Amino acid sequence: MTVVAGYEVHPVAEIFPMFAASDLANLVNSIRENGLIHPIVLRGGKILDGRNRLLACEKLGIKPTFSYYDGGDPVKFVVALNRDRRQLTPSQLSVVGAKIKKIYEAEAKARQKSGVRADLRANLPEGSAGRARDKAAQAVNVSGRSVSDAERVLKHGSPELVQAVESGDVRVSAAAEIANLPKDQQHELVAQGKKAVQQKAKELREAKRAPKDDSPPDPVGGDAPLAQTQPEIGEVTDGETDEDCEYDDCRHGYEFDDPEYALMAMSACIDRFMRMWPRSGEEFMADLQASCRRAEQFFGLDQEASNGTD
């Protein structure tokens, strides 16, 4: 149980971190000059919104004013207030999403114990996966992958790494790679700065994509050269825009560590698919050509061909 200025804090309020010392000092000066403009919001006698304002009032010796929230979705209420107020980056919102996921999971377990059906698909768009992770991702407008990355950081990351993401200094996708390292290495990398973290994360990703000794033969066949690496078909990024992408080869939410071999990765995918579905004669060729066209459209290779790209 967290207590601020004598008041217990609602669990939902804690999905957003408290202000840093400098930001709290600015808030204290603002309240000293202008008074408390926005009241502290309570729910069930606990602080739902306004922990920092309450702490600032305590420092100033000012008696705060209160309002009460009686709506049905405190998570949505708190997220709406803080997302605009704090101007958070996608990586920071991903950490918020990971904390929201825990709240949704706890609520679902409570409903199950009380005999009420825990239907996580409520209030989700038609066709959504309906899992707690996806509901949390929707609440903060990031991808489910980003929420999973943030979960890994919160679970395995050192305090310094978590703080670096929450403060906006390090991307959650890079931090998720670093979180697999021993805590002392994480501490050292964060101390070296953002570029050191990003570089190490890139090295770890490249190491996972490195060719294995028992790599399969080239699926393209013929005289095509063997790939020097085995790139994954596509790795979903953490939902940030192309201009914010960490690498130049990021396109439309996918990363290709070696774009030169994107066609080979695509061909490998088709090869595995066709071996699972053996056909013969004209039907086989028609199915193969249709699969190739769909794959070309998916990877944008049809557009590259129209621009004269091999």
Secondary structure, DSSP 8 states (H G I E B T S, - for coil): --EETTEEB-GGGGGS----HHHHHHHHHHHHHH---S-EEEETTEEEE-HHHHHHHHHHT----EEE---S-HHHHHHHHHHHHHT--HHHHHHHHHHHHHHHHHHHHHHHHTT----TTTT--TT----HHHHHHHHHT--HHHHHHHHHHHHHS-HHHHHHHHTTSS-HHHHHHHTTS-HHHHHHHHHH-HHHHHHHHHHHHHHHTS--TT----TT-TT----SS---S-EE--S--GGG-SSTTEETTEE-S-GGGHHHHHHHHHHHHHHHS---HHHHHHHHHHHHHHHHHHHTHHHHHHTT--
